[in-house]
């Protein structure tokens, strides 16, 4: 079920108040048999205030845009690490995934490196294996991340069948030229530029550690 926007009432309050005040002013003008100078001045001031309220409400709609509707991802929550990894590498993977899951909108996370899944964490998809498709291959070839802001509108979404089926947004962040950090969000267009920079920094740190422990990468996936 989509979460309700907690600021919805606050954003609409100036619009409602300004519109209601304008209607009341018009009714008062129509029901007044004889208009005095003082009432005319009061009405003019009321119209200005109503217009300001409506303008404020319209600005708030832009400054505080409605947050994308989030969904509850389907699947079981879990934490899986490839068993034969060196302990320092396990610790770093656990640390990095915890930071991403608690400080960004990420709800599902996969680390794929040298053809193997080293980590799955968060809400786990049904399929435990990664078969690189065109998007992952492009990330590895170009060494640039790909952000699919609204996964359901991309035909290439079928290659992410190892994520929860209702994943809303995906970031594929390269881990050097040997792997990819794949993050799934529960709302479309939910990663900010700051999130993307944060993810890039963590991915660079992971890539450096993985390159130093490449000989210890498990011979088989999870």
C-alpha positions as CSV (number, residue, x, y, z in Angstrom):
1,X,0.0,0.0,0.0
2,X,1.3,3.4,-0.9
3,X,2.3,5.7,1.9
4,X,0.4,8.8,2.4
5,X,2.2,12.1,1.9
6,X,2.6,13.5,5.4
7,X,2.8,17.1,4.0
8,X,-0.2,17.0,1.8
9,X,-2.5,18.9,4.1
10,X,0.1,21.5,4.9
11,X,0.8,22.2,1.2
12,X,-2.9,22.6,0.4
13,X,-3.8,24.7,3.4
14,X,-3.0,28.2,1.8
15,X,-4.9,27.3,-1.4
16,X,-8.0,26.2,0.6
17,X,-7.8,29.2,2.9
18,X,-7.3,31.7,0.0
19,X,-10.1,30.2,-2.1
20,X,-12.5,30.1,0.9
21,X,-11.7,33.7,1.8
22,X,-12.3,34.9,-1.8
23,X,-15.7,33.1,-1.9
24,X,-16.8,34.7,1.4
25,X,-15.7,38.1,0.2
26,X,-17.8,37.8,-3.0
27,X,-20.8,36.6,-1.0
28,X,-20.5,39.5,1.4
29,X,-20.3,41.9,-1.5
30,X,-23.4,40.5,-3.2
31,X,-25.4,40.4,0.0
32,X,-24.6,44.0,1.0
33,X,-27.3,46.4,-0.2
34,X,-25.2,49.6,0.1
35,X,-21.4,49.6,-0.1
36,X,-19.6,52.0,2.1
37,X,-16.1,53.4,1.4
38,X,-14.7,51.6,4.4
39,X,-16.2,48.3,3.2
40,X,-14.8,48.8,-0.3
41,X,-11.3,49.3,1.2
42,X,-11.7,46.2,3.4
43,X,-12.8,44.1,0.4
44,X,-9.9,45.3,-1.6
45,X,-7.5,44.3,1.2
46,X,-9.2,40.9,1.6
47,X,-8.9,40.2,-2.1
48,X,-5.2,41.0,-2.0
49,X,-4.7,38.7,1.0
50,X,-6.7,35.9,-0.6
51,X,-4.6,36.2,-3.7
52,X,-1.4,36.1,-1.7
53,X,-2.6,32.9,0.1
54,X,-3.4,31.2,-3.2
55,X,0.0,32.3,-4.6
56,X,1.7,30.9,-1.5
57,X,-0.1,27.6,-1.9
58,X,0.9,27.3,-5.6
59,X,4.6,28.1,-4.7
60,X,4.5,25.5,-1.9
61,X,3.4,22.9,-4.5
62,X,6.6,23.6,-6.4
63,X,9.0,24.1,-3.5
64,X,7.6,21.1,-1.6
65,X,6.6,18.7,-4.4
66,X,4.6,15.6,-3.6
67,X,6.9,12.7,-2.8
68,X,6.6,9.7,-5.1
69,X,4.3,7.0,-3.8
70,X,6.2,4.2,-2.2
71,X,5.3,0.5,-2.2
72,X,6.1,-2.4,0.0
73,X,8.5,-4.6,-1.9
74,X,7.4,-8.2,-2.3
75,X,9.8,-10.7,-0.8
76,X,11.5,-11.8,2.4
77,X,14.1,-9.6,4.2
78,X,17.4,-11.3,4.3
79,X,21.2,-10.9,4.4
80,X,23.3,-13.3,2.4
81,X,27.1,-13.3,2.0
82,X,29.2,-15.6,-0.1
83,X,30.6,-18.0,2.5
84,X,34.2,-18.2,1.3
85,X,35.0,-14.5,1.4
86,X,37.8,-13.3,3.6
87,X,36.6,-11.9,6.9
88,X,37.8,-8.3,6.3
89,X,35.9,-8.4,3.0
90,X,32.7,-9.7,4.6
91,X,33.0,-6.9,7.2
92,X,33.3,-4.2,4.5
93,X,30.5,-5.6,2.5
94,X,28.3,-5.7,5.6
95,X,29.2,-2.1,6.5
96,X,28.7,-0.7,3.1
97,X,25.3,-2.4,2.6
98,X,24.1,-1.3,6.0
99,X,25.0,2.3,5.2
100,X,23.2,2.2,1.9
101,X,20.1,0.6,3.3
102,X,19.8,3.0,6.2
103,X,20.9,6.3,4.6
104,X,19.3,6.1,1.1
105,X,15.9,4.9,-0.3
106,X,17.5,1.5,-1.2
107,X,15.5,-1.4,0.0
108,X,17.2,-4.2,-1.9
109,X,20.9,-4.6,-2.7
110,X,23.1,-7.0,-4.7
111,X,26.9,-7.0,-5.2
112,X,27.9,-8.9,-8.3
113,X,31.6,-9.3,-8.9
114,X,33.7,-11.4,-11.2
115,X,30.6,-13.3,-12.3
116,X,29.5,-14.2,-8.8
117,X,27.0,-12.8,-6.3
118,X,29.0,-11.8,-3.2
119,X,26.1,-10.2,-1.3
120,X,22.3,-9.9,-1.2
121,X,20.7,-7.8,1.4
122,X,17.4,-6.1,2.2
123,X,14.2,-7.4,0.5
124,X,15.4,-10.4,-1.5
125,X,14.1,-11.4,-4.9
126,X,13.0,-14.9,-5.6
127,X,15.8,-15.6,-8.2
128,X,19.2,-15.9,-6.5
129,X,21.4,-15.6,-9.6
130,X,22.4,-12.6,-11.7
131,X,22.5,-13.1,-15.5
132,X,24.0,-9.8,-16.9
133,X,21.8,-8.2,-19.5
134,X,22.4,-5.3,-21.8
135,X,22.2,-2.7,-19.0
136,X,24.7,-4.4,-16.7
137,X,27.1,-5.0,-19.7
138,X,26.8,-1.3,-20.6
139,X,27.7,-0.3,-17.1
140,X,30.8,-2.5,-17.2
141,X,31.8,-1.3,-20.7
142,X,31.3,2.4,-20.1
143,X,32.3,2.5,-16.4
144,X,29.4,4.8,-15.8
145,X,26.3,4.2,-13.5
146,X,22.8,3.8,-14.9
147,X,19.8,5.1,-13.0
148,X,16.5,3.7,-14.1
149,X,14.2,6.2,-12.4
150,X,10.9,4.3,-12.9
151,X,11.7,0.7,-13.7
152,X,8.3,-0.3,-14.9
153,X,8.5,1.9,-18.0
154,X,11.8,0.4,-19.2
155,X,11.7,-2.7,-21.4
156,X,15.1,-3.7,-20.1
157,X,13.6,-4.2,-16.6
158,X,13.3,-8.0,-17.3
159,X,17.0,-8.4,-16.7
160,X,16.5,-7.4,-13.0
161,X,14.4,-10.5,-12.2
162,X,16.7,-11.2,-9.2
163,X,15.3,-8.1,-7.5
164,X,11.8,-8.0,-5.9
165,X,9.2,-8.0,-8.8
166,X,7.7,-4.6,-7.8
167,X,11.0,-2.7,-7.5
168,X,10.3,0.9,-8.5
169,X,13.8,2.3,-9.3
170,X,17.2,0.8,-9.9
171,X,20.8,2.2,-9.8
172,X,23.6,0.1,-11.3
173,X,26.9,1.4,-10.0
174,X,30.2,0.0,-11.4
175,X,32.7,-1.7,-9.1
176,X,35.7,-1.1,-11.3
177,X,35.5,-3.1,-14.4
178,X,34.9,-6.4,-12.6
179,X,31.5,-6.0,-11.0
180,X,28.4,-3.9,-10.3
181,X,26.6,-2.7,-7.2
182,X,22.8,-3.0,-7.9
183,X,20.4,-1.1,-5.7
184,X,16.6,-1.3,-5.8
185,X,14.2,1.4,-4.4
186,X,10.6,1.1,-3.4
187,X,9.5,4.4,-5.0
188,X,10.2,5.9,-8.5
189,X,12.3,9.0,-8.9
190,X,13.4,8.7,-5.3
191,X,17.2,8.9,-5.5
192,X,18.5,12.4,-5.2
193,X,21.8,13.7,-6.7
194,X,23.2,13.5,-3.1
195,X,22.2,9.9,-2.9
196,X,23.9,9.2,-6.2
197,X,27.1,10.8,-5.0
198,X,27.0,8.9,-1.8
199,X,26.5,5.6,-3.7
200,X,29.4,6.4,-6.0
201,X,31.7,7.1,-3.1
202,X,30.8,3.8,-1.3
203,X,31.1,1.9,-4.6
204,X,34.6,3.3,-5.2
205,X,35.7,2.2,-1.7
206,X,34.2,-1.3,-2.2
207,X,35.9,-1.6,-5.6
208,X,39.3,-0.8,-4.1
209,X,38.8,-3.4,-1.3
210,X,37.5,-6.1,-3.7
211,X,40.5,-5.6,-6.0
212,X,42.8,-6.2,-3.1
213,X,40.9,-9.4,-2.1
214,X,40.1,-10.6,-5.6
215,X,41.9,-13.9,-5.0
216,X,39.6,-14.6,-2.0
217,X,36.4,-14.2,-3.9
218,X,34.2,-17.3,-3.4
219,X,34.5,-19.8,-6.3
220,X,30.7,-20.1,-6.4
221,X,27.8,-17.8,-5.8
222,X,25.3,-17.9,-3.0
